[in-house]
Every structure is written in C-alpha cells, then in structure tokens.
Amino acid sequence: MPNGTDPLVRRAAGRLRGWGGVAAMAVACGLTASLTLLPLAHDGTGAEGAPGTAGSGPGVGTGVQVGVQAKADTCVNPDASLRPDGADGPSIQAIKERGKLVVGVDQSSYRWGYRNPETRTLEGFDIDLARAIARDVLGDENAVIFRAIPTNQRIAALDSGKVDLVVRTMTINCKRIQQVAFSTAYFQAGQQVLAPKLAKTITGYDSSLRGKRVCTAEGSTAYEALEEKSFGAVFKDEADGTKDDKDLLTVPNQLDCLARLQLGEVDAVVTDNALAAGQAAQDPAVELKGRPFTTEYYGVAAKLGNDDLVRRVNKVLVDYRKGPWKQAYERWLEADLPGIPGPPVPRYK
C-alpha cells in the first residue's frame, strides 16, 4: 500500500483491531481502491492501455426472491434468465476479436474478490467464476482483464461499455432487470446487520436500530431495504446524491462501511450476509446480528440486449454447477458460510 494513501485509509489501518497480516493490508488497500474506478491488471500485470480495453465493450444488442424490489406489477421471477446456448453472436464475436474478456469485479471483498497483497493477484469466488467464463469463450482462463468497480458504478460500467460483464455479488431484482441482463443465479444470500460484538443493544434488523447510524453502499439492495423500512435508523447523509455528499452513511463501496464501523463513525452496517461473514471472519470484534431478512440471488450481469453473451454465461453455469461451483465454495466460502449444499437451481424464461 503506497505511503501517500488517503487519510481515511491511514486512520483505518491504524485502528483496525483483530486484523492481522494479509487481512489488514487487504482491507486498508481495498478502501483506497473503492474510492475510484480503477482498471485492474489481468494476472497482476498492468492492464492500462491494453488493446481494446478502454471503452471497447460490445455494443448494445437488439434484443421474487429478493426481499426489496421495485414496485413492478409485471415483474415475476426476476431470476429467470435466457436458456443456455453456445452460439457465437455479435457480443461473443467482439470479445473474440479483442482477445480478452473484460470483467467488472470487486478487489476488496474478502473471499469473493480481493487482491492478495502477497501475490498481487485477484482471488475469490467471483474471480474463479469470471475465469471459467473466459476459459469457455476464449479457451484461456487468463484471457481476462479485471476492472475494479465500486458498488454504485456496476450498472454504469456496463452501459458505457467499460466492461463486458460484472461478476461482483450483484443481486438480481425487479428494478435491476430493467437496467441490465442477468444470467441465472449462481449464489443465494440475504441482507443482515453487522455490528460490534460489544453493541449488545443491536439485535438485528429490527427496532434496536432506532436512532443508530447505519451504513450502506450506494445503489445496494441494503439501502433500498432501509428506504422501505428503517426502524428509525439514521441511514441517509444530509446531501446524498449531491457534490456535498460526505459519503459517511451512504458510501460508494461496501467495504467503506466496515472501515467507518471500526472507526466508530457508524453504529452498524446492513449488507449481504455473504460479504459480512467474510468481514466478521477477518475482524473478531464484529459479528452478524439477528437473521437474514431477505432472500437474494447473485447473477452475472451483462449489458441489456447482449443476449448471446447472457446465453453463453448460462451455458458455462450449467457445467460450473456440476463440480467447479462446489470446489470454489469449499475453497473460499465454506469456512465462513457453512452448510450451503449447492448453487441455486436455475430458472429460465
């Protein structure tokens, strides 16, 4: 981590209790990464300026399991996706001509997508899936360029063509299927409260949050949950969405919430329990409170209209569920999220 990092990062790194070795560096450096949209290297080497990577994503094509959803009467089974197909349509052809698959990921979510400070490579459950897609499309799991995408820029990155896909613990819901095209679900999670162990008065997503400062990531389903029912929690910055937004309670990246929790700037965090479990494993001073209060499914996101790419991802997932999924789960997630028998059953349109 460079010496000239943001002051918030230096303060967080100095006050992280229970974060040793790799985990401490990963979180502190991850906070820096979350403040800007960073182009990441493939296999830890410089990717900036690589041929066909900047703004060269495929063009626009022609073509209720989440607890919090947009009020849409026509939305039924938002996790239903296109049927698998291995045909090369225009999106796949563009990727093959470029020779690289460009994927938006996280680089600061422990066990899902994070940069190992010892090897300088990206690792995690989502990273393994992205490599599997690259291997199917291009014949090489290393033919992928990873770009770090903050939570609140996932959809924009697809719309602008900066990335072909987003593989970043992205929940499928009724609102988002109007904005991006999702694959079938590859993981089931749920929203839950993360708070210090010493905060005995916080018992979960309930009235114990009244008057508490609660942090969420901008554009997250956690924020939507609090908008729908906050239990009297304080969860909005005074200047949310303006140039004066202090990004204290609503932040660009979910990991920023954990840093603020450790600094005592917020009292609790609401986020996916799949992410929170990894954070609790890193820091023994925090824990999950109560029970998950939503059921959410993660999907691989593509630009609306890129149907051939979605179908190809769904083809990859058919085989991935038969063995590689379990191997990735056992390697990355089982220690912190035990007892998950397998991936969600796919649903097709």
C-alpha positions as CSV (number, residue, x, y, z in Angstrom):
1,M,0.0,0.0,0.0
2,P,1.6,3.3,-1.0
3,N,2.6,5.9,1.6
4,G,0.5,8.5,0.0
5,T,-2.8,6.9,0.7
6,D,-6.0,8.7,1.6
7,P,-6.0,9.9,5.3
8,L,-9.1,7.8,6.0
9,V,-7.2,4.7,4.9
10,R,-4.3,5.6,7.2
11,R,-6.6,6.2,10.1
12,A,-8.5,2.9,9.4
13,A,-5.3,0.9,9.0
14,G,-4.0,2.3,12.3
15,R,-7.2,1.4,14.2
16,L,-8.1,-2.0,12.7
17,R,-8.2,-4.3,15.7
18,G,-8.1,-8.1,15.1
19,W,-7.0,-7.7,11.5
20,G,-3.7,-9.4,11.1
21,G,-1.3,-9.8,8.2
22,V,-2.9,-10.3,4.9
23,A,-6.4,-9.3,6.0
24,A,-5.3,-6.0,7.4
25,M,-3.5,-4.9,4.3
26,A,-6.3,-6.2,2.0
27,V,-8.9,-4.1,3.8
28,A,-6.9,-0.9,4.1
29,C,-5.7,-1.0,0.5
30,G,-9.2,-2.1,-0.6
31,L,-10.6,1.1,0.8
32,T,-8.3,3.1,-1.3
33,A,-9.4,1.1,-4.4
34,S,-13.0,1.6,-3.6
35,L,-12.8,5.4,-3.8
36,T,-12.1,5.4,-7.5
37,L,-12.9,3.3,-10.5
38,L,-9.6,1.5,-11.1
39,P,-8.5,-0.5,-14.1
40,L,-7.1,-3.8,-12.8
41,A,-4.5,-6.0,-14.2
42,H,-5.1,-9.4,-15.6
43,D,-2.9,-11.8,-13.6
44,G,-1.4,-9.0,-11.6
45,T,0.3,-7.2,-14.6
46,G,-0.5,-3.7,-15.9
47,A,-3.7,-3.7,-18.0
48,E,-3.9,0.0,-18.6
49,G,-3.6,0.7,-22.3
50,A,-4.1,-3.0,-23.2
51,P,-5.5,-3.2,-26.7
52,G,-9.2,-2.9,-26.9
53,T,-9.8,-2.4,-23.2
54,A,-10.9,1.2,-22.8
55,G,-14.5,1.7,-23.8
56,S,-14.4,-1.1,-26.2
57,G,-17.1,-3.3,-24.8
58,P,-19.6,-4.9,-27.2
59,G,-22.3,-2.6,-28.5
60,V,-25.9,-2.6,-27.5
61,G,-27.7,-5.7,-28.8
62,T,-31.2,-5.8,-30.2
63,G,-32.7,-7.7,-28.3
64,V,-39.2,-12.9,-6.4
65,Q,-36.7,-13.9,-4.4
66,V,-35.3,-10.6,-3.4
67,G,-36.8,-9.0,-0.3
68,V,-36.8,-5.5,-1.6
69,Q,-37.9,-4.9,-5.2
70,A,-39.2,-2.1,-7.3
71,K,-42.9,-1.9,-7.3
72,A,-43.5,-3.5,-10.7
73,D,-46.7,-5.4,-11.4
74,T,-45.2,-7.2,-14.4
75,C,-42.1,-8.5,-12.5
76,V,-42.5,-12.2,-11.9
77,N,-39.5,-14.4,-11.2
78,P,-36.7,-11.8,-11.8
79,D,-34.1,-14.5,-11.6
80,A,-35.4,-16.2,-14.7
81,S,-32.9,-15.9,-17.5
82,L,-32.3,-16.9,-21.1
83,R,-31.8,-20.5,-22.0
84,P,-28.1,-21.6,-22.4
85,D,-26.6,-21.5,-25.8
86,G,-23.0,-21.8,-27.0
87,A,-23.5,-19.9,-30.3
88,D,-21.3,-17.0,-31.2
89,G,-23.4,-13.9,-31.6
90,P,-22.2,-10.3,-32.0
91,S,-21.2,-9.8,-28.4
92,I,-19.1,-13.0,-28.3
93,Q,-17.5,-12.2,-31.7
94,A,-16.5,-8.8,-30.3
95,I,-14.8,-10.4,-27.3
96,K,-13.0,-12.9,-29.5
97,E,-11.7,-10.2,-31.9
98,R,-10.4,-8.3,-28.9
99,G,-8.9,-11.4,-27.4
100,K,-9.8,-10.5,-23.9
101,L,-12.9,-10.7,-21.7
102,V,-13.3,-7.5,-19.6
103,V,-15.0,-8.2,-16.3
104,G,-16.0,-5.8,-13.6
105,V,-15.2,-7.2,-10.1
106,D,-14.5,-6.2,-6.6
107,Q,-11.0,-6.2,-5.3
108,S,-11.7,-5.6,-1.6
109,S,-14.3,-8.2,-0.6
110,Y,-12.6,-10.9,1.3
111,R,-13.2,-14.4,-0.2
112,W,-15.3,-13.0,-3.1
113,G,-13.0,-10.7,-5.0
114,Y,-9.9,-9.3,-3.3
115,R,-6.3,-8.7,-4.2
116,N,-3.9,-10.9,-2.3
117,P,-1.2,-8.5,-1.1
118,E,1.4,-11.2,-1.0
119,T,0.9,-12.4,-4.6
120,R,-0.7,-9.2,-6.0
121,T,-3.2,-11.3,-7.8
122,L,-7.0,-11.2,-7.6
123,E,-8.6,-14.2,-5.8
124,G,-12.0,-15.3,-4.6
125,F,-15.3,-17.0,-5.5
126,D,-16.3,-14.4,-8.1
127,I,-12.8,-14.4,-9.6
128,D,-12.9,-18.1,-10.2
129,L,-16.3,-17.8,-12.0
130,A,-15.0,-15.0,-14.2
131,R,-12.0,-17.1,-15.2
132,A,-14.3,-20.0,-16.0
133,I,-16.3,-17.8,-18.4
134,A,-13.1,-16.6,-20.1
135,R,-11.9,-20.2,-20.5
136,D,-15.1,-21.2,-22.2
137,V,-15.3,-18.1,-24.5
138,L,-11.6,-17.7,-25.3
139,G,-10.0,-21.0,-24.4
140,D,-7.8,-19.5,-21.7
141,E,-8.8,-18.6,-18.1
142,N,-6.2,-15.9,-18.1
143,A,-7.6,-14.1,-21.1
144,V,-9.4,-11.8,-18.9
145,I,-8.9,-8.2,-17.8
146,F,-10.4,-7.3,-14.4
147,R,-11.6,-3.8,-13.6
148,A,-12.4,-2.8,-10.1
149,I,-15.9,-1.5,-10.0
150,P,-17.4,0.3,-6.9
151,T,-20.9,-0.9,-5.9
152,N,-22.5,2.2,-7.2
153,Q,-20.8,2.0,-10.7
154,R,-21.6,-1.5,-11.7
155,I,-24.5,-0.7,-14.0
156,A,-22.8,2.4,-15.4
157,A,-19.7,0.3,-16.3
158,L,-21.9,-2.0,-18.4
159,D,-23.8,0.8,-20.0
160,S,-20.6,2.6,-21.0
161,G,-19.0,-0.5,-22.5
162,K,-16.2,-0.3,-20.0
163,V,-16.8,-4.0,-19.1
164,D,-18.4,-6.9,-20.9
165,L,-19.7,-8.5,-17.6
166,V,-20.0,-7.7,-13.9
167,V,-19.3,-10.6,-11.6
168,R,-19.5,-8.9,-8.3
169,T,-22.0,-10.3,-5.8
170,M,-24.7,-8.4,-7.7
171,T,-28.3,-9.2,-6.6
172,I,-30.9,-9.9,-9.2
173,N,-34.1,-7.9,-8.6
174,C,-37.1,-6.4,-10.4
175,K,-35.5,-2.9,-10.6
176,R,-32.2,-4.1,-12.0
177,I,-33.6,-6.4,-14.7
178,Q,-34.8,-3.2,-16.3
179,Q,-31.3,-1.9,-16.4
180,V,-29.0,-4.9,-17.1
181,A,-29.4,-8.5,-18.4
182,F,-28.6,-11.2,-15.8
183,S,-27.5,-14.8,-16.0
184,T,-29.2,-17.4,-14.0
185,A,-28.5,-17.2,-10.2
186,Y,-25.2,-18.6,-9.1
187,F,-25.4,-17.9,-5.3
188,Q,-28.1,-17.3,-2.7
189,A,-27.6,-14.7,0.1
190,G,-29.6,-12.4,2.3
191,Q,-29.4,-9.0,3.9
192,Q,-28.2,-8.9,7.5
193,V,-26.9,-6.5,10.2
194,L,-23.2,-6.3,11.0
195,A,-22.2,-4.6,14.3
196,P,-19.6,-4.7,17.0
197,K,-19.9,-7.6,19.4
198,L,-19.9,-5.2,22.3
199,A,-23.0,-3.5,20.8
200,K,-25.4,-5.8,22.8
201,T,-28.4,-3.4,22.3
202,I,-28.3,-4.1,18.5
203,T,-30.1,-7.3,17.9
204,G,-30.7,-7.3,14.1
205,Y,-32.9,-5.7,11.5
206,D,-35.5,-4.5,14.0
207,S,-36.4,-1.7,16.3
208,S,-33.0,-2.0,18.0
209,L,-31.7,0.2,15.1
210,R,-33.8,3.2,16.2
211,G,-31.5,6.2,16.4
212,K,-28.5,4.2,15.3
213,R,-26.2,5.4,12.5
214,V,-26.4,2.7,9.8
215,C,-24.1,2.5,6.8
216,T,-24.9,1.0,3.4
217,A,-23.4,1.1,-0.1
218,E,-25.0,3.5,-2.6
219,G,-27.1,1.5,-5.2
220,S,-27.3,-1.5,-2.9
221,T,-30.3,-3.6,-2.0
222,A,-29.4,-2.9,1.6
223,Y,-30.0,0.8,1.0
224,E,-33.4,0.0,-0.7
225,A,-34.3,-2.1,2.3
226,L,-33.7,0.8,4.7
227,E,-35.6,3.1,2.4
228,E,-38.6,0.8,2.7
229,K,-38.3,0.2,6.4
230,S,-35.6,1.9,8.5
231,F,-37.0,1.2,12.1
232,G,-36.0,4.8,12.9
233,A,-32.3,4.3,11.9
234,V,-30.3,7.2,10.6
235,F,-29.0,6.0,7.2
236,K,-29.0,8.9,4.8
237,D,-26.3,11.6,4.5
238,E,-27.8,15.1,4.5
239,A,-26.5,15.8,1.0
240,D,-27.0,12.4,-0.5
241,G,-26.5,12.4,-4.3
242,T,-25.0,15.9,-4.5
243,K,-21.5,17.2,-4.7
244,D,-21.6,17.9,-0.9
245,D,-22.3,14.3,-0.1
246,K,-19.8,13.3,2.7
247,D,-20.2,9.6,1.9
248,L,-20.4,8.8,5.6
249,L,-23.6,6.7,5.9
250,T,-24.1,6.0,2.1
251,V,-20.8,5.1,0.6
252,P,-19.5,4.2,-2.9
253,N,-18.3,0.8,-1.8
254,Q,-19.5,-1.6,0.8
255,L,-16.1,-2.1,2.4
256,D,-16.0,1.6,3.3
257,C,-18.9,0.9,5.7
258,L,-16.7,-1.6,7.6
259,A,-13.9,1.0,8.0
260,R,-16.4,3.5,9.3
261,L,-17.7,0.9,11.7
262,Q,-14.3,0.2,13.1
263,L,-13.6,4.0,13.4
264,G,-16.7,4.4,15.4
265,E,-18.3,6.7,12.8
266,V,-21.3,4.5,12.4
267,D,-23.0,2.0,14.7
268,A,-24.0,-0.8,12.3
269,V,-23.8,-1.9,8.7
270,V,-26.5,-3.5,6.6
271,T,-25.2,-5.6,3.8
272,D,-25.3,-9.1,2.2
273,N,-24.6,-11.7,4.8
274,A,-22.3,-13.5,2.3
275,L,-20.0,-10.4,2.4
276,A,-20.5,-9.7,6.1
277,A,-19.5,-13.2,7.0
278,G,-16.1,-12.7,5.4
279,Q,-15.6,-9.4,7.2
280,A,-16.6,-10.9,10.5
281,A,-14.0,-13.7,9.9
282,Q,-11.4,-11.0,9.4
283,D,-12.3,-9.0,12.4
284,P,-13.3,-10.8,15.6
285,A,-14.6,-7.5,17.1
286,V,-17.7,-7.6,14.8
287,E,-20.4,-10.1,14.2
288,L,-23.6,-10.7,12.3
289,K,-26.7,-9.7,14.3
290,G,-30.1,-11.4,14.1
291,R,-31.1,-13.4,11.0
292,P,-31.1,-12.6,7.2
293,F,-34.3,-10.6,6.4
294,T,-34.3,-11.1,2.6
295,T,-33.5,-13.8,0.1
296,E,-31.4,-12.6,-2.7
297,Y,-29.7,-14.3,-5.7
298,Y,-26.5,-13.2,-7.3
299,G,-26.2,-13.2,-11.1
300,V,-23.6,-12.3,-13.7
301,A,-24.7,-9.0,-15.3
302,A,-24.3,-8.0,-18.9
303,K,-25.5,-5.0,-21.0
304,L,-29.1,-5.1,-21.9
305,G,-29.5,-6.6,-25.4
306,N,-26.3,-8.7,-25.3
307,D,-28.4,-11.8,-25.3
308,D,-25.8,-14.1,-26.9
309,L,-23.4,-13.3,-24.1
310,V,-26.0,-14.0,-21.4
311,R,-26.9,-17.3,-23.0
312,R,-23.2,-18.2,-23.2
313,V,-22.7,-17.4,-19.5
314,N,-25.7,-19.6,-18.7
315,K,-24.1,-22.4,-20.7
316,V,-20.9,-22.0,-18.6
317,L,-23.0,-22.1,-15.4
318,V,-24.7,-25.4,-16.4
319,D,-21.3,-27.1,-16.2
320,Y,-20.0,-25.0,-13.4
321,R,-22.8,-26.2,-11.1
322,K,-21.8,-29.8,-11.6
323,G,-18.4,-29.6,-9.8
324,P,-16.4,-26.4,-10.1
325,W,-19.0,-24.5,-8.0
326,K,-18.6,-26.8,-5.0
327,Q,-14.8,-26.7,-5.3
328,A,-14.9,-22.9,-5.3
329,Y,-17.3,-22.8,-2.4
330,E,-15.2,-25.2,-0.3
331,R,-12.0,-23.2,-1.1
332,W,-13.4,-19.7,-0.5
333,L,-16.6,-19.6,1.4
334,E,-17.4,-22.8,3.4
335,A,-15.3,-21.8,6.5
336,D,-17.4,-18.6,6.9
337,L,-20.7,-19.7,5.3
338,P,-21.0,-23.4,6.2
339,G,-23.9,-25.6,5.4
340,I,-24.7,-24.5,1.8
341,P,-25.4,-27.7,-0.1
342,G,-25.1,-26.2,-3.6
343,P,-25.9,-23.4,-6.0
344,P,-29.5,-22.3,-6.6
345,V,-31.5,-24.2,-9.2
346,P,-31.5,-22.2,-12.4
347,R,-34.8,-20.7,-13.7
348,Y,-35.3,-20.0,-17.4
349,K,-37.7,-17.8,-19.3
